[in-house]
Amino acid sequence: MAASPDVLRRSAFLSTFAHQGAVYLYHDLYGYLLQMSPDLVEFIDQFAEPRTVADVVAAHADRFEGQAQQFVDVFYQHACLVEPDDDERAGIWPMIAIKGKWNVWRRHGDRLTIYTAWGDRPIQRIELDPIDTAIWDACDGEIRLNELRAKHDAKRVAALVHRLTHSSVQALKLSAFPMSMYAKRPALTPSYVTSTMPYPSWAPGQPLDAPVTDVATDGYYQQVADAEQQFDHTETTLSHLFRVQHPALGGRTYGEALVGAFLDRLPAHRVRVLEIGGGLGYVAKAVCEALIAAGREVTYTIQEISPQLAEAQRARTAGLPVVVQLGDVLAAEHPADGYDLILSNEMVGDLPAVQLQRADVGLTAEGGEVDPALLAGLGRPGELVRDLGISLDDAPDPFYLLTGALELMIRIARWLAPEGVAIVTEFGERHMWPKLSSHLDHPELSTHFGHLQTAAITLGLTAKIEFVMDLIDLDRTLDGLATTRSHFRALVALFADAGVALPKVGYTRELLAATAFGKLDLADVGELRWDRIEDRLMGLVPHEFKAVVCRKAGGN
Ligand SMILES: C[S@@+](CC[C@H](N)C(=O)[O-])C[C@H]1O[C@@H](n2cnc3c(N)ncnc32)[C@H](O)[C@@H]1O
């Protein structure tokens, strides 16, 4: 790494953003993205005026674990700190412009409109005239801007590149190396080239959300204001993407496909269903209708914490034998042995969890044994571990214990009728300890299915872990549209400008073409990324969704 010069100043082209306690620095000339702590942003700000590096480093000798000089070098390397007389805008010429991964644009003849919708920021339409469009088209991830200016007006190239690398647009990233080099060595691709920054702006001194430790989202769901928006933008579920009759499900909806998987295990006449956390009511409607179509008499109860979502469920299932019971499932009363089918679809990740250290239960980094006295001292989480037989031996440090999901298993075991089936689906793995997702507007944990299975077996149920894709018999040969939330918002705006509504469903090529038909030629729309449907569908990774399927032994 090049040693930094003696005197440096802060670049004039830095923007800062924050999300759930983390701070990000975006270089508006290059698209570099650095995750850092607030005190490092303050450190860079020491160079608001040119400063002698040695002085600033000496003043921070007892900060950053003695690494202040190393940070200066990294910031210099990423042009966040520059020499006082540096003509920063001129630094772009030896670089190569690479198109961002989640760009959205529409071509109209020799012009292009780029759409952006980063996070909750307003939709922007960036109009490129024919000259800009020709420069944009020439940015193929290989050609250096130096070479581009030999073919196009240098001022136009510079102006366009500055406009499109800026954090408000993020359509181009500058790289010292061509994409062809990374194509052969994908692991070497610097993450900023494929990353985007959807989070809100932040400036030093402004409050930051605290980093997440314990997870409790009950308050979050009680506050959901706009039910449809919740699932279309904020938090999409797999069942939401498949709420329409879908080509990958052989023309069935998610709910119909689930019923198909379990129909022969349900009572032949009357089926009592409990759904926990019903979202917009699509699953309830589809399951109820499919059971009725299969000749069953149905009673269907939804236990729902959010008043807004309860309202949406009542409206969607009007005319069907569905009752919505408002309140937290962990505080709810239901009859013991009362349900033949219990569904908890993509909701256990929303239940509370606690974060613990290995030392809290007597384990060391190397191993050790759980100390029953320490476990008892933890109160309810300790009781759950002990009573449900959860092994903590392989827990990382720190670890999350899914107390809410374990409490739910206790209730499911009580409420399930003999011979009944319970299906608990979520994003997670059999052996992986819960991981926190930070991309949502509220913290959410992946599910440790091994723990749910162990709990169910301890509670006297049989329990099998399955891929949700297998339960619903998803056709894995199809391609699915890959989006992020911001990418999809921008696409929705583009489609709306062409007079096409683009509801949030799991688009296959066939479904998207049918949606655009007659109004929009998809050949003029970019960038549509397609992936194997099991690996990515919209913002979800279908193969990461699992189910624990539990049964209660028959009565006598
Ligand atoms: C991610 S959504 C899934 C909705 C739906 N099952 C689906 O597949 O689209 C989670 C649902 O569980 C509800 N929920 C969250 N915590 C709950 C709790 N403690 N008790 C009852 N419902 C809860 C939410 O309001 C929401 O309806």
The ligand as an ORCA input file, in Angstrom:
! r2SCAN-3c Opt
* xyz 0 1
  C     -43.760    -11.741      8.100
  S     -45.460    -11.719      8.363
  C     -45.991    -13.230      7.567
  C     -47.416    -13.152      7.189
  C     -47.997    -14.347      6.431
  N     -48.045    -15.529      7.255
  C     -47.263    -14.601      5.137
  O     -46.793    -15.711      4.940
  O     -47.177    -13.675      4.316
  C     -45.620    -12.027     10.078
  C     -47.052    -12.031     10.536
  O     -47.086    -12.433     11.899
  C     -47.759    -11.440     12.670
  N     -47.171    -11.482     14.013
  C     -45.929    -11.089     14.380
  N     -45.733    -11.310     15.686
  C     -46.882    -11.863     16.163
  C     -47.290    -12.311     17.434
  N     -46.480    -12.222     18.491
  N     -48.543    -12.821     17.564
  C     -49.371    -12.907     16.491
  N     -49.041    -12.488     15.258
  C     -47.804    -11.982     15.089
  C     -47.518    -10.168     11.901
  O     -48.396     -9.137     12.234
  C     -47.709    -10.681     10.481
  O     -49.076    -10.853     10.164
*
